[in-house]
Amino acid sequence: MPAIPAADYRRVLGQFPTGVVVVTTAGPSGPAGLSVNAFSAVSLHPPLIGFFPAHTSGSWPVIRETGTFCVNILAADQEQLARLFATPGADRFAGLEYSAAPKSGAPLIKGVAGWLDCRIEAVTQAGDHDFVLGRVLALDTDPAIAPLIYHRGGYLPA
Ligand SMILES: Cc1cc2nc3c(=O)[nH]c(=O)nc-3n(C[C@H](O)[C@H](O)[C@H](O)COP(=O)(O)O)c2cc1C
């Protein structure tokens, strides 16, 4: 198989726009969470979603240990949260307005475009990431709130 340069991989995948979600959990030592754009709907019956945390993620082991998580779909005006939840060492929950998601108790961030409260159904290794399959336990959206869009390494609207 020919080697695929990382820069080519990023440039081509950057042509595929995504939303940005913050996956949170109510960990034993407090809340944890990270920004993720490798997120997808998977199945309607039963309701399943998936996301792909890197093996280097510090929050993923906490989510895995807790077994439940909330997917927060960021709103168009929440670009700063996408950046905050991707910043190593930042105190990501200080000053953040959130409530407890109904099933998991995971942080449900105020003002998001939508959210899905989930439990882990299965975990599969996928290269340098894991594939996390989640069962949706509860969800809601505010259709009046537009989502944040990520592509070509940047955010829309700019
Ligand atoms: C827009 C955006 C999308 C991201 N998508 C992912 C992703 O799908 N999976 C992942 O593991 N990290 C992703 N990251 C990087 C993590 O958010 C970042 O490495 C973070 O610091 C990880 O935090 P943690 O070590 O607390 O888990 C993304 C970052 C940004 C800004």
The ligand as a MOL file (V3000), in Angstrom:
LIG
                    3D

  0  0  0     0  0            999 V3000
M  V30 BEGIN CTAB
M  V30 COUNTS 31 33 0 0 0
M  V30 BEGIN ATOM
M  V30 1 C -12.6840 21.0660 15.5610 0
M  V30 2 C -11.9280 19.9950 16.3120 0
M  V30 3 C -12.2220 18.6620 16.1050 0
M  V30 4 C -11.5660 17.6480 16.7930 0
M  V30 5 N -11.9190 16.3520 16.5980 0
M  V30 6 C -11.3360 15.3830 17.3200 0
M  V30 7 C -11.7650 14.0260 17.1890 0
M  V30 8 O -12.6650 13.7060 16.4230 0
M  V30 9 N -11.1580 13.0860 17.9700 0
M  V30 10 C -10.1420 13.4210 18.8350 0
M  V30 11 O -9.6290 12.5250 19.5170 0
M  V30 12 N -9.7200 14.6840 18.9710 0
M  V30 13 C -10.2950 15.6690 18.2450 0
M  V30 14 N -9.8870 16.9630 18.3870 0
M  V30 15 C -8.7390 17.2470 19.2450 0
M  V30 16 C -9.0860 17.2240 20.7300 0
M  V30 17 O -10.1930 18.0500 21.0300 0
M  V30 18 C -7.8720 17.7320 21.5240 0
M  V30 19 O -6.7650 16.9030 21.2650 0
M  V30 20 C -8.1400 17.7900 23.0170 0
M  V30 21 O -7.1020 18.5140 23.6540 0
M  V30 22 C -8.2500 16.4190 23.6430 0
M  V30 23 O -8.5040 16.6120 25.0030 0
M  V30 24 P -8.2760 15.4770 26.0630 0
M  V30 25 O -6.7990 15.1440 26.0410 0
M  V30 26 O -8.7510 16.0780 27.3540 0
M  V30 27 O -9.1100 14.3030 25.6510 0
M  V30 28 C -10.5410 17.9970 17.7130 0
M  V30 29 C -10.2300 19.3410 17.9160 0
M  V30 30 C -10.9140 20.3360 17.2380 0
M  V30 31 C -10.5790 21.7880 17.4890 0
M  V30 END ATOM
M  V30 BEGIN BOND
M  V30 1 1 1 2
M  V30 2 1 2 3
M  V30 3 2 2 30
M  V30 4 2 3 4
M  V30 5 1 4 5
M  V30 6 1 4 28
M  V30 7 2 5 6
M  V30 8 1 6 7
M  V30 9 1 6 13
M  V30 10 2 7 8
M  V30 11 1 7 9
M  V30 12 1 9 10
M  V30 13 2 10 11
M  V30 14 1 10 12
M  V30 15 2 12 13
M  V30 16 1 13 14
M  V30 17 1 14 15
M  V30 18 1 14 28
M  V30 19 1 15 16
M  V30 20 1 16 17
M  V30 21 1 16 18
M  V30 22 1 18 19
M  V30 23 1 18 20
M  V30 24 1 20 21
M  V30 25 1 20 22
M  V30 26 1 22 23
M  V30 27 1 23 24
M  V30 28 2 24 25
M  V30 29 1 24 26
M  V30 30 1 24 27
M  V30 31 2 28 29
M  V30 32 1 29 30
M  V30 33 1 30 31
M  V30 END BOND
M  V30 END CTAB
M  END
